[in-house]
Amino acid sequence: EWDRWLLMGLIGTAVGMLGFLIHQLIDSLVKLKWDLVENYLQVSKSWSMGANVVICLSTGQDGNIHMTWLCTLGFGLAMVVLSSGSALFFCPAGSPSGLPEIIGYLNGTSIQHLFNIKTFLGTFVSCVLAVASGLFCGPEGPMIHLGALLGCGLSQLQSDTLGIHLPIFTRFRNSADKRSFITAGAGAGIASVFRAPIGGLLFTLEEVSSFWDIRLAWQTFFCCLMATFTTDLLSSSLYGFVYRGHFGFFEAEKRIIFWNLLDMNVLAFVPTILLGTLGGLLGALFVSLNIKINKLRMQFFNSIPKLSLRKTSKLLETVLILVISCFPLVANLGSGRNFLALDVGCILSFSCSSEWGSAAALLFENGKQGITYLFKRGTHEEFGYTSLCTALAFYFILSCWTAGSAVASGLVIPMLYTGALYGRISGLILVSIFGVQTNEYGAWIDPGLFAAIGAASFFSGVSRLTISLTVIMVSMLS
């Protein structure tokens, strides 16, 4: 069995390198977008981060404000058009996520071109550009698909498209072994995204595969472990493809959101149960609304007889979603409020004095970074009700609409972000009732803590995951 373990290690390493590459490209593209805006407008001061941030302009430059919105929208549209075009016109098995197809394949359904090299390239390009453009989505679903593709390709070592048929590992060229390596690759994709090898293993057991044994469990865990280690090792010293030094030094503050355990009071279980119930209700609403949107989407596109026009219409839909995602900027310009004129410290600390400024920062911040800010403890009054409720309404509706559109995108980041928003609102309600508690018995009244609980509740309500979700959340928070 040494060759099987060797292949599992190679697949995990390859998936870890791919996950690192995707995150680096997304950060680099977002930084490039804001650098181009800054250079074009020659603003008085600006700040670019590895996320979708707001350009800081000096007051009184109304023309620059309008041009900033146009330039930001233009760069985002260019990425969305390329992303949607890659999924529609280049990828033979173009799919918004790929996860349902992987689950279907592992449960006996034959799908053409699912593991084609063009599918790999199209999904990769579409995922990177969709997340970097500013759409309310994440790379998790496509990463599972890409991990499964690497598991299939490295285990079979043959490609009809490229005309490659290597004479090694030929004993694995059968349906059973092929599915095992695809399962391990899918789990490694989740492990690489969340740095949670056990979570990746449990995800494949709970959600992906229907055929399981103890041998496959150990080999999948080894594959997930290699993926997590590879991504962490490469990310330890590289950011935006720039070497930062200290190769192999894993900084805990970049990984752990809650540094120490929090003493809990039995009273904390009351809002926790309520948040769990709310997460189930909102999750059911999200799924129901998404099903209706996709049915209307299918009816509309199927009514277009010409294939080229149908694909073009799908591409235009993604463009429309991005334009609506930039609505806070338009509303700001129309109302005279300068959403763009945010102080640099406000962007870095997310402590904007204006409610509308906080809402804009939440909506234009990269989802992963925004979740970290929402989870932050000791920030009882950093966000107000108006900013959180505004961001919640936008994120809930637009992420539901984005899911199923013609770009390779994932739902995990939107689910965590949406849950964190209403969880933090619940925490603010408790702070309004009981006040900011400084003693150890009231330390559990913290909006950041309830943001984490809300994120888990909505994630579970939408995905119906329990055990693997708990492990993933624990891996993220401690």
Contacts in CASP RR format, 6 or more apart in sequence:
PFRMAT RR
TARGET T0000
AUTHOR 0000-0000-0000
METHOD contacts of the structure
MODEL  1
EWDRWLLMGLIGTAVGMLGFLIHQLIDSLVKLKWDLVENYLQVSKSWSMG
ANVVICLSTGQDGNIHMTWLCTLGFGLAMVVLSSGSALFFCPAGSPSGLP
EIIGYLNGTSIQHLFNIKTFLGTFVSCVLAVASGLFCGPEGPMIHLGALL
GCGLSQLQSDTLGIHLPIFTRFRNSADKRSFITAGAGAGIASVFRAPIGG
LLFTLEEVSSFWDIRLAWQTFFCCLMATFTTDLLSSSLYGFVYRGHFGFF
EAEKRIIFWNLLDMNVLAFVPTILLGTLGGLLGALFVSLNIKINKLRMQF
FNSIPKLSLRKTSKLLETVLILVISCFPLVANLGSGRNFLALDVGCILSF
SCSSEWGSAAALLFENGKQGITYLFKRGTHEEFGYTSLCTALAFYFILSC
WTAGSAVASGLVIPMLYTGALYGRISGLILVSIFGVQTNEYGAWIDPGLF
AAIGAASFFSGVSRLTISLTVIMVSMLS
3 169 0 8 1.000
4 172 0 8 1.000
4 219 0 8 1.000
5 219 0 8 1.000
5 222 0 8 1.000
7 154 0 8 1.000
7 155 0 8 1.000
7 169 0 8 1.000
7 172 0 8 1.000
7 181 0 8 1.000
8 181 0 8 1.000
8 184 0 8 1.000
8 219 0 8 1.000
8 220 0 8 1.000
8 222 0 8 1.000
8 223 0 8 1.000
8 226 0 8 1.000
9 222 0 8 1.000
9 223 0 8 1.000
9 226 0 8 1.000
10 154 0 8 1.000
11 147 0 8 1.000
11 150 0 8 1.000
11 151 0 8 1.000
11 154 0 8 1.000
11 155 0 8 1.000
11 181 0 8 1.000
11 184 0 8 1.000
11 185 0 8 1.000
11 188 0 8 1.000
11 223 0 8 1.000
11 226 0 8 1.000
12 150 0 8 1.000
12 184 0 8 1.000
12 185 0 8 1.000
12 188 0 8 1.000
12 223 0 8 1.000
12 224 0 8 1.000
12 226 0 8 1.000
12 227 0 8 1.000
12 230 0 8 1.000
13 226 0 8 1.000
13 227 0 8 1.000
13 230 0 8 1.000
14 150 0 8 1.000
14 151 0 8 1.000
14 154 0 8 1.000
15 146 0 8 1.000
15 147 0 8 1.000
15 150 0 8 1.000
15 151 0 8 1.000
15 185 0 8 1.000
15 188 0 8 1.000
15 189 0 8 1.000
15 191 0 8 1.000
15 192 0 8 1.000
15 223 0 8 1.000
15 227 0 8 1.000
15 230 0 8 1.000
16 188 0 8 1.000
16 189 0 8 1.000
16 192 0 8 1.000
16 226 0 8 1.000
16 227 0 8 1.000
16 228 0 8 1.000
16 230 0 8 1.000
16 231 0 8 1.000
16 234 0 8 1.000
17 230 0 8 1.000
17 231 0 8 1.000
17 234 0 8 1.000
18 124 0 8 1.000
18 143 0 8 1.000
18 146 0 8 1.000
18 147 0 8 1.000
18 150 0 8 1.000
18 192 0 8 1.000
19 139 0 8 1.000
19 143 0 8 1.000
19 189 0 8 1.000
19 192 0 8 1.000
19 193 0 8 1.000
19 231 0 8 1.000
20 192 0 8 1.000
20 230 0 8 1.000
20 231 0 8 1.000
20 234 0 8 1.000
20 235 0 8 1.000
20 238 0 8 1.000
22 124 0 8 1.000
22 127 0 8 1.000
22 128 0 8 1.000
22 139 0 8 1.000
22 143 0 8 1.000
23 139 0 8 1.000
23 235 0 8 1.000
24 238 0 8 1.000
24 239 0 8 1.000
24 240 0 8 1.000
24 241 0 8 1.000
25 128 0 8 1.000
25 132 0 8 1.000
26 128 0 8 1.000
26 131 0 8 1.000
26 132 0 8 1.000
26 139 0 8 1.000
27 50 0 8 1.000
27 51 0 8 1.000
27 239 0 8 1.000
27 240 0 8 1.000
28 240 0 8 1.000
28 241 0 8 1.000
29 79 0 8 1.000
29 128 0 8 1.000
29 129 0 8 1.000
29 132 0 8 1.000
30 50 0 8 1.000
30 51 0 8 1.000
30 52 0 8 1.000
30 132 0 8 1.000
30 366 0 8 1.000
31 48 0 8 1.000
31 49 0 8 1.000
31 50 0 8 1.000
31 240 0 8 1.000
33 72 0 8 1.000
33 75 0 8 1.000
33 76 0 8 1.000
33 79 0 8 1.000
33 132 0 8 1.000
34 46 0 8 1.000
34 48 0 8 1.000
34 49 0 8 1.000
34 53 0 8 1.000
34 55 0 8 1.000
35 48 0 8 1.000
36 71 0 8 1.000
36 75 0 8 1.000
37 46 0 8 1.000
37 55 0 8 1.000
37 68 0 8 1.000
37 71 0 8 1.000
37 72 0 8 1.000
37 75 0 8 1.000
38 46 0 8 1.000
38 48 0 8 1.000
38 55 0 8 1.000
40 67 0 8 1.000
40 71 0 8 1.000
41 55 0 8 1.000
41 64 0 8 1.000
41 67 0 8 1.000
41 68 0 8 1.000
41 71 0 8 1.000
43 55 0 8 1.000
43 56 0 8 1.000
43 57 0 8 1.000
43 58 0 8 1.000
43 61 0 8 1.000
43 64 0 8 1.000
43 68 0 8 1.000
44 57 0 8 1.000
44 58 0 8 1.000
44 61 0 8 1.000
45 56 0 8 1.000
45 57 0 8 1.000
45 58 0 8 1.000
45 344 0 8 1.000
46 55 0 8 1.000
46 56 0 8 1.000
46 57 0 8 1.000
47 53 0 8 1.000
47 55 0 8 1.000
47 56 0 8 1.000
47 344 0 8 1.000
47 347 0 8 1.000
47 348 0 8 1.000
49 347 0 8 1.000
49 348 0 8 1.000
49 369 0 8 1.000
50 240 0 8 1.000
50 366 0 8 1.000
50 369 0 8 1.000
51 365 0 8 1.000
51 366 0 8 1.000
51 367 0 8 1.000
51 368 0 8 1.000
51 369 0 8 1.000
51 370 0 8 1.000
52 134 0 8 1.000
52 364 0 8 1.000
52 365 0 8 1.000
52 366 0 8 1.000
52 367 0 8 1.000
53 347 0 8 1.000
53 361 0 8 1.000
53 364 0 8 1.000
53 365 0 8 1.000
53 366 0 8 1.000
54 339 0 8 1.000
54 340 0 8 1.000
54 342 0 8 1.000
54 347 0 8 1.000
54 360 0 8 1.000
54 361 0 8 1.000
54 364 0 8 1.000
55 68 0 8 1.000
55 72 0 8 1.000
55 340 0 8 1.000
56 340 0 8 1.000
56 341 0 8 1.000
56 342 0 8 1.000
56 343 0 8 1.000
56 344 0 8 1.000
56 347 0 8 1.000
57 64 0 8 1.000
57 65 0 8 1.000
57 68 0 8 1.000
57 338 0 8 1.000
57 340 0 8 1.000
57 341 0 8 1.000
58 341 0 8 1.000
59 338 0 8 1.000
59 341 0 8 1.000
65 333 0 8 1.000
65 338 0 8 1.000
65 340 0 8 1.000
65 341 0 8 1.000
66 333 0 8 1.000
68 340 0 8 1.000
69 326 0 8 1.000
69 329 0 8 1.000
69 330 0 8 1.000
69 333 0 8 1.000
69 340 0 8 1.000
72 326 0 8 1.000
72 329 0 8 1.000
73 322 0 8 1.000
73 323 0 8 1.000
73 326 0 8 1.000
73 329 0 8 1.000
76 133 0 8 1.000
76 134 0 8 1.000
76 322 0 8 1.000
77 133 0 8 1.000
77 319 0 8 1.000
77 322 0 8 1.000
77 323 0 8 1.000
79 129 0 8 1.000
79 130 0 8 1.000
79 132 0 8 1.000
79 133 0 8 1.000
79 134 0 8 1.000
80 129 0 8 1.000
80 130 0 8 1.000
80 133 0 8 1.000
80 135 0 8 1.000
80 318 0 8 1.000
80 319 0 8 1.000
80 321 0 8 1.000
80 322 0 8 1.000
80 407 0 8 1.000
81 315 0 8 1.000
81 318 0 8 1.000
81 319 0 8 1.000
82 125 0 8 1.000
82 129 0 8 1.000
83 125 0 8 1.000
83 126 0 8 1.000
83 127 0 8 1.000
83 128 0 8 1.000
83 129 0 8 1.000
83 130 0 8 1.000
83 133 0 8 1.000
83 318 0 8 1.000
83 407 0 8 1.000
83 408 0 8 1.000
84 126 0 8 1.000
84 130 0 8 1.000
84 314 0 8 1.000
84 315 0 8 1.000
84 318 0 8 1.000
84 319 0 8 1.000
84 405 0 8 1.000
84 406 0 8 1.000
84 407 0 8 1.000
85 126 0 8 1.000
85 311 0 8 1.000
85 315 0 8 1.000
85 406 0 8 1.000
86 121 0 8 1.000
86 122 0 8 1.000
86 125 0 8 1.000
86 126 0 8 1.000
86 129 0 8 1.000
86 408 0 8 1.000
87 94 0 8 1.000
87 95 0 8 1.000
87 96 0 8 1.000
87 122 0 8 1.000
87 123 0 8 1.000
87 126 0 8 1.000
87 406 0 8 1.000
87 407 0 8 1.000
87 408 0 8 1.000
88 94 0 8 1.000
88 311 0 8 1.000
88 314 0 8 1.000
88 315 0 8 1.000
88 406 0 8 1.000
89 311 0 8 1.000
90 118 0 8 1.000
90 121 0 8 1.000
90 122 0 8 1.000
90 125 0 8 1.000
91 118 0 8 1.000
91 119 0 8 1.000
91 121 0 8 1.000
91 122 0 8 1.000
91 123 0 8 1.000
91 126 0 8 1.000
92 112 0 8 1.000
92 113 0 8 1.000
92 116 0 8 1.000
92 118 0 8 1.000
92 119 0 8 1.000
93 101 0 8 1.000
93 111 0 8 1.000
93 112 0 8 1.000
93 113 0 8 1.000
93 114 0 8 1.000
93 116 0 8 1.000
93 119 0 8 1.000
94 119 0 8 1.000
94 122 0 8 1.000
94 123 0 8 1.000
94 408 0 8 1.000
95 101 0 8 1.000
95 123 0 8 1.000
95 145 0 8 1.000
95 408 0 8 1.000
96 403 0 8 1.000
96 404 0 8 1.000
96 405 0 8 1.000
96 406 0 8 1.000
96 407 0 8 1.000
96 408 0 8 1.000
96 409 0 8 1.000
96 410 0 8 1.000
97 141 0 8 1.000
97 142 0 8 1.000
97 144 0 8 1.000
97 145 0 8 1.000
97 403 0 8 1.000
97 404 0 8 1.000
97 408 0 8 1.000
97 409 0 8 1.000
97 410 0 8 1.000
97 411 0 8 1.000
98 123 0 8 1.000
98 141 0 8 1.000
98 142 0 8 1.000
98 144 0 8 1.000
98 145 0 8 1.000
98 408 0 8 1.000
99 141 0 8 1.000
99 144 0 8 1.000
99 145 0 8 1.000
101 111 0 8 1.000
101 114 0 8 1.000
101 145 0 8 1.000
102 114 0 8 1.000
102 144 0 8 1.000
102 145 0 8 1.000
102 148 0 8 1.000
102 182 0 8 1.000
102 186 0 8 1.000
102 208 0 8 1.000
103 207 0 8 1.000
103 208 0 8 1.000
104 111 0 8 1.000
105 111 0 8 1.000
105 114 0 8 1.000
105 179 0 8 1.000
105 182 0 8 1.000
106 179 0 8 1.000
106 182 0 8 1.000
106 183 0 8 1.000
106 208 0 8 1.000
106 209 0 8 1.000
106 210 0 8 1.000
106 211 0 8 1.000
107 210 0 8 1.000
113 119 0 8 1.000
115 148 0 8 1.000
115 149 0 8 1.000
115 152 0 8 1.000
115 153 0 8 1.000
115 182 0 8 1.000
116 161 0 8 1.000
117 159 0 8 1.000
117 161 0 8 1.000
117 162 0 8 1.000
118 161 0 8 1.000
119 149 0 8 1.000
120 146 0 8 1.000
120 149 0 8 1.000
120 150 0 8 1.000
122 408 0 8 1.000
123 142 0 8 1.000
123 145 0 8 1.000
123 146 0 8 1.000
123 149 0 8 1.000
123 408 0 8 1.000
124 142 0 8 1.000
124 146 0 8 1.000
126 142 0 8 1.000
126 407 0 8 1.000
126 408 0 8 1.000
127 139 0 8 1.000
127 142 0 8 1.000
127 143 0 8 1.000
127 146 0 8 1.000
127 407 0 8 1.000
127 408 0 8 1.000
127 409 0 8 1.000
128 139 0 8 1.000
129 407 0 8 1.000
130 137 0 8 1.000
130 138 0 8 1.000
130 407 0 8 1.000
130 408 0 8 1.000
130 409 0 8 1.000
131 137 0 8 1.000
131 138 0 8 1.000
131 139 0 8 1.000
131 409 0 8 1.000
133 322 0 8 1.000
134 322 0 8 1.000
134 325 0 8 1.000
135 318 0 8 1.000
135 321 0 8 1.000
135 322 0 8 1.000
135 325 0 8 1.000
135 402 0 8 1.000
135 407 0 8 1.000
135 409 0 8 1.000
136 325 0 8 1.000
136 395 0 8 1.000
136 398 0 8 1.000
136 399 0 8 1.000
136 402 0 8 1.000
136 414 0 8 1.000
136 417 0 8 1.000
137 399 0 8 1.000
137 402 0 8 1.000
137 403 0 8 1.000
137 407 0 8 1.000
137 409 0 8 1.000
137 410 0 8 1.000
137 411 0 8 1.000
137 413 0 8 1.000
137 414 0 8 1.000
138 367 0 8 1.000
138 368 0 8 1.000
138 409 0 8 1.000
138 410 0 8 1.000
138 411 0 8 1.000
138 412 0 8 1.000
138 413 0 8 1.000
138 414 0 8 1.000
139 193 0 8 1.000
139 409 0 8 1.000
139 410 0 8 1.000
139 413 0 8 1.000
140 190 0 8 1.000
140 193 0 8 1.000
140 410 0 8 1.000
140 411 0 8 1.000
140 412 0 8 1.000
140 413 0 8 1.000
141 408 0 8 1.000
141 409 0 8 1.000
141 410 0 8 1.000
141 411 0 8 1.000
141 412 0 8 1.000
142 408 0 8 1.000
142 409 0 8 1.000
142 410 0 8 1.000
143 189 0 8 1.000
143 190 0 8 1.000
143 192 0 8 1.000
143 193 0 8 1.000
144 186 0 8 1.000
144 187 0 8 1.000
144 189 0 8 1.000
144 190 0 8 1.000
144 208 0 8 1.000
145 186 0 8 1.000
145 408 0 8 1.000
146 189 0 8 1.000
147 185 0 8 1.000
147 186 0 8 1.000
147 187 0 8 1.000
147 188 0 8 1.000
147 189 0 8 1.000
148 182 0 8 1.000
148 183 0 8 1.000
148 185 0 8 1.000
148 186 0 8 1.000
150 185 0 8 1.000
151 181 0 8 1.000
151 182 0 8 1.000
151 184 0 8 1.000
151 185 0 8 1.000
152 178 0 8 1.000
152 181 0 8 1.000
152 182 0 8 1.000
153 159 0 8 1.000
154 181 0 8 1.000
155 169 0 8 1.000
155 172 0 8 1.000
155 177 0 8 1.000
155 178 0 8 1.000
155 181 0 8 1.000
156 169 0 8 1.000
156 172 0 8 1.000
156 173 0 8 1.000
156 178 0 8 1.000
157 164 0 8 1.000
157 165 0 8 1.000
157 166 0 8 1.000
157 168 0 8 1.000
157 169 0 8 1.000
158 164 0 8 1.000
158 165 0 8 1.000
158 166 0 8 1.000
158 173 0 8 1.000
171 177 0 8 1.000
172 178 0 8 1.000
172 181 0 8 1.000
179 209 0 8 1.000
179 211 0 8 1.000
180 216 0 8 1.000
180 219 0 8 1.000
183 204 0 8 1.000
183 208 0 8 1.000
183 209 0 8 1.000
183 216 0 8 1.000
183 220 0 8 1.000
184 204 0 8 1.000
184 216 0 8 1.000
184 219 0 8 1.000
184 220 0 8 1.000
184 223 0 8 1.000
184 224 0 8 1.000
185 223 0 8 1.000
185 227 0 8 1.000
186 204 0 8 1.000
186 208 0 8 1.000
187 200 0 8 1.000
187 201 0 8 1.000
187 203 0 8 1.000
187 204 0 8 1.000
187 208 0 8 1.000
187 220 0 8 1.000
187 223 0 8 1.000
187 224 0 8 1.000
187 227 0 8 1.000
188 200 0 8 1.000
188 223 0 8 1.000
188 224 0 8 1.000
188 226 0 8 1.000
188 227 0 8 1.000
189 200 0 8 1.000
189 224 0 8 1.000
189 227 0 8 1.000
190 196 0 8 1.000
190 199 0 8 1.000
190 200 0 8 1.000
190 203 0 8 1.000
190 204 0 8 1.000
190 224 0 8 1.000
190 472 0 8 1.000
191 197 0 8 1.000
191 199 0 8 1.000
191 200 0 8 1.000
191 201 0 8 1.000
191 224 0 8 1.000
191 225 0 8 1.000
191 227 0 8 1.000
191 228 0 8 1.000
192 227 0 8 1.000
192 228 0 8 1.000
192 230 0 8 1.000
192 231 0 8 1.000
193 412 0 8 1.000
194 200 0 8 1.000
194 472 0 8 1.000
194 475 0 8 1.000
194 476 0 8 1.000
195 228 0 8 1.000
195 231 0 8 1.000
195 232 0 8 1.000
195 255 0 8 1.000
195 475 0 8 1.000
195 476 0 8 1.000
196 228 0 8 1.000
196 471 0 8 1.000
196 472 0 8 1.000
196 475 0 8 1.000
196 476 0 8 1.000
197 221 0 8 1.000
197 224 0 8 1.000
197 225 0 8 1.000
197 227 0 8 1.000
197 228 0 8 1.000
198 221 0 8 1.000
198 224 0 8 1.000
198 471 0 8 1.000
198 475 0 8 1.000
199 224 0 8 1.000
199 468 0 8 1.000
199 471 0 8 1.000
199 472 0 8 1.000
199 475 0 8 1.000
200 220 0 8 1.000
200 224 0 8 1.000
200 468 0 8 1.000
200 472 0 8 1.000
201 217 0 8 1.000
201 220 0 8 1.000
201 221 0 8 1.000
201 224 0 8 1.000
202 467 0 8 1.000
202 468 0 8 1.000
202 471 0 8 1.000
203 465 0 8 1.000
203 468 0 8 1.000
203 472 0 8 1.000
204 220 0 8 1.000
205 212 0 8 1.000
205 217 0 8 1.000
205 468 0 8 1.000
206 465 0 8 1.000
206 466 0 8 1.000
206 467 0 8 1.000
206 468 0 8 1.000
207 463 0 8 1.000
207 465 0 8 1.000
207 468 0 8 1.000
209 216 0 8 1.000
232 250 0 8 1.000
233 247 0 8 1.000
233 248 0 8 1.000
236 246 0 8 1.000
236 247 0 8 1.000
236 248 0 8 1.000
236 249 0 8 1.000
236 250 0 8 1.000
236 251 0 8 1.000
237 243 0 8 1.000
237 244 0 8 1.000
237 245 0 8 1.000
237 246 0 8 1.000
237 247 0 8 1.000
237 248 0 8 1.000
237 249 0 8 1.000
238 244 0 8 1.000
253 259 0 8 1.000
256 477 0 8 1.000
256 478 0 8 1.000
257 372 0 8 1.000
257 375 0 8 1.000
257 376 0 8 1.000
257 452 0 8 1.000
257 476 0 8 1.000
257 477 0 8 1.000
257 478 0 8 1.000
258 375 0 8 1.000
258 377 0 8 1.000
258 452 0 8 1.000
258 477 0 8 1.000
258 478 0 8 1.000
261 478 0 8 1.000
262 377 0 8 1.000
262 443 0 8 1.000
262 444 0 8 1.000
262 446 0 8 1.000
262 449 0 8 1.000
263 440 0 8 1.000
263 441 0 8 1.000
263 443 0 8 1.000
263 444 0 8 1.000
264 444 0 8 1.000
265 441 0 8 1.000
265 442 0 8 1.000
265 444 0 8 1.000
267 444 0 8 1.000
268 444 0 8 1.000
271 426 0 8 1.000
271 427 0 8 1.000
271 430 0 8 1.000
271 450 0 8 1.000
272 453 0 8 1.000
274 426 0 8 1.000
275 422 0 8 1.000
275 423 0 8 1.000
275 426 0 8 1.000
275 450 0 8 1.000
275 453 0 8 1.000
275 454 0 8 1.000
275 457 0 8 1.000
276 453 0 8 1.000
276 454 0 8 1.000
276 457 0 8 1.000
276 460 0 8 1.000
278 422 0 8 1.000
278 426 0 8 1.000
278 454 0 8 1.000
278 457 0 8 1.000
279 419 0 8 1.000
279 422 0 8 1.000
279 454 0 8 1.000
279 457 0 8 1.000
279 458 0 8 1.000
279 460 0 8 1.000
279 461 0 8 1.000
280 457 0 8 1.000
280 458 0 8 1.000
280 460 0 8 1.000
280 461 0 8 1.000
282 396 0 8 1.000
282 418 0 8 1.000
282 419 0 8 1.000
282 422 0 8 1.000
282 458 0 8 1.000
282 461 0 8 1.000
283 458 0 8 1.000
283 461 0 8 1.000
283 462 0 8 1.000
284 461 0 8 1.000
286 396 0 8 1.000
286 400 0 8 1.000
286 418 0 8 1.000
286 458 0 8 1.000
286 462 0 8 1.000
287 462 0 8 1.000
289 400 0 8 1.000
290 400 0 8 1.000
290 403 0 8 1.000
290 404 0 8 1.000
293 400 0 8 1.000
293 401 0 8 1.000
294 404 0 8 1.000
297 317 0 8 1.000
297 404 0 8 1.000
297 405 0 8 1.000
300 313 0 8 1.000
301 310 0 8 1.000
301 313 0 8 1.000
301 314 0 8 1.000
302 310 0 8 1.000
304 310 0 8 1.000
304 313 0 8 1.000
311 406 0 8 1.000
314 405 0 8 1.000
314 406 0 8 1.000
315 406 0 8 1.000
317 405 0 8 1.000
317 406 0 8 1.000
318 405 0 8 1.000
318 406 0 8 1.000
318 407 0 8 1.000
321 398 0 8 1.000
321 401 0 8 1.000
321 402 0 8 1.000
321 405 0 8 1.000
324 398 0 8 1.000
325 363 0 8 1.000
325 394 0 8 1.000
325 398 0 8 1.000
327 394 0 8 1.000
328 339 0 8 1.000
328 359 0 8 1.000
328 360 0 8 1.000
328 363 0 8 1.000
328 364 0 8 1.000
328 394 0 8 1.000
329 339 0 8 1.000
329 340 0 8 1.000
329 360 0 8 1.000
332 338 0 8 1.000
332 339 0 8 1.000
332 340 0 8 1.000
332 356 0 8 1.000
332 360 0 8 1.000
337 354 0 8 1.000
337 356 0 8 1.000
339 356 0 8 1.000
339 357 0 8 1.000
339 360 0 8 1.000
342 352 0 8 1.000
342 357 0 8 1.000
342 360 0 8 1.000
342 361 0 8 1.000
343 352 0 8 1.000
345 351 0 8 1.000
346 352 0 8 1.000
346 353 0 8 1.000
346 357 0 8 1.000
346 361 0 8 1.000
347 361 0 8 1.000
350 358 0 8 1.000
350 361 0 8 1.000
350 362 0 8 1.000
350 365 0 8 1.000
350 370 0 8 1.000
350 373 0 8 1.000
350 376 0 8 1.000
350 382 0 8 1.000
350 383 0 8 1.000
351 379 0 8 1.000
351 382 0 8 1.000
352 358 0 8 1.000
352 361 0 8 1.000
352 387 0 8 1.000
355 384 0 8 1.000
355 386 0 8 1.000
355 387 0 8 1.000
356 386 0 8 1.000
356 387 0 8 1.000
356 390 0 8 1.000
357 387 0 8 1.000
358 383 0 8 1.000
358 384 0 8 1.000
358 387 0 8 1.000
359 386 0 8 1.000
359 387 0 8 1.000
359 388 0 8 1.000
359 390 0 8 1.000
359 391 0 8 1.000
362 370 0 8 1.000
362 383 0 8 1.000
362 387 0 8 1.000
362 388 0 8 1.000
362 391 0 8 1.000
362 421 0 8 1.000
363 390 0 8 1.000
363 391 0 8 1.000
363 394 0 8 1.000
363 395 0 8 1.000
365 373 0 8 1.000
367 413 0 8 1.000
367 417 0 8 1.000
368 413 0 8 1.000
370 417 0 8 1.000
371 413 0 8 1.000
371 416 0 8 1.000
371 417 0 8 1.000
371 420 0 8 1.000
371 455 0 8 1.000
374 383 0 8 1.000
374 417 0 8 1.000
374 420 0 8 1.000
374 421 0 8 1.000
374 424 0 8 1.000
374 448 0 8 1.000
374 451 0 8 1.000
374 455 0 8 1.000
375 420 0 8 1.000
375 448 0 8 1.000
375 451 0 8 1.000
375 452 0 8 1.000
375 455 0 8 1.000
375 477 0 8 1.000
376 382 0 8 1.000
376 448 0 8 1.000
377 446 0 8 1.000
377 448 0 8 1.000
377 449 0 8 1.000
378 446 0 8 1.000
378 448 0 8 1.000
379 447 0 8 1.000
379 448 0 8 1.000
380 428 0 8 1.000
380 431 0 8 1.000
380 436 0 8 1.000
380 446 0 8 1.000
380 447 0 8 1.000
381 428 0 8 1.000
381 431 0 8 1.000
381 436 0 8 1.000
383 424 0 8 1.000
383 428 0 8 1.000
383 447 0 8 1.000
384 428 0 8 1.000
385 425 0 8 1.000
385 428 0 8 1.000
388 421 0 8 1.000
388 422 0 8 1.000
388 424 0 8 1.000
388 425 0 8 1.000
388 428 0 8 1.000
389 425 0 8 1.000
391 421 0 8 1.000
392 418 0 8 1.000
392 421 0 8 1.000
392 422 0 8 1.000
392 425 0 8 1.000
395 414 0 8 1.000
395 417 0 8 1.000
395 418 0 8 1.000
395 421 0 8 1.000
396 418 0 8 1.000
399 411 0 8 1.000
399 414 0 8 1.000
399 415 0 8 1.000
399 417 0 8 1.000
399 418 0 8 1.000
402 409 0 8 1.000
402 414 0 8 1.000
403 409 0 8 1.000
403 410 0 8 1.000
403 411 0 8 1.000
403 414 0 8 1.000
411 462 0 8 1.000
411 463 0 8 1.000
412 459 0 8 1.000
415 455 0 8 1.000
415 458 0 8 1.000
415 459 0 8 1.000
415 462 0 8 1.000
415 463 0 8 1.000
416 455 0 8 1.000
416 458 0 8 1.000
416 459 0 8 1.000
417 455 0 8 1.000
418 458 0 8 1.000
419 451 0 8 1.000
419 454 0 8 1.000
419 455 0 8 1.000
419 457 0 8 1.000
419 458 0 8 1.000
419 459 0 8 1.000
420 451 0 8 1.000
420 452 0 8 1.000
420 454 0 8 1.000
420 455 0 8 1.000
421 451 0 8 1.000
422 454 0 8 1.000
422 458 0 8 1.000
423 447 0 8 1.000
423 450 0 8 1.000
423 451 0 8 1.000
423 453 0 8 1.000
423 454 0 8 1.000
423 455 0 8 1.000
423 457 0 8 1.000
424 447 0 8 1.000
424 448 0 8 1.000
424 450 0 8 1.000
424 451 0 8 1.000
426 447 0 8 1.000
426 450 0 8 1.000
426 454 0 8 1.000
427 445 0 8 1.000
427 446 0 8 1.000
427 447 0 8 1.000
427 448 0 8 1.000
427 449 0 8 1.000
427 450 0 8 1.000
427 451 0 8 1.000
428 447 0 8 1.000
430 445 0 8 1.000
430 447 0 8 1.000
430 450 0 8 1.000
431 445 0 8 1.000
431 447 0 8 1.000
434 442 0 8 1.000
434 445 0 8 1.000
435 445 0 8 1.000
436 445 0 8 1.000
437 443 0 8 1.000
437 445 0 8 1.000
452 473 0 8 1.000
452 477 0 8 1.000
455 473 0 8 1.000
456 469 0 8 1.000
456 470 0 8 1.000
456 473 0 8 1.000
459 465 0 8 1.000
459 469 0 8 1.000
459 473 0 8 1.000
460 466 0 8 1.000
460 469 0 8 1.000
463 469 0 8 1.000
END
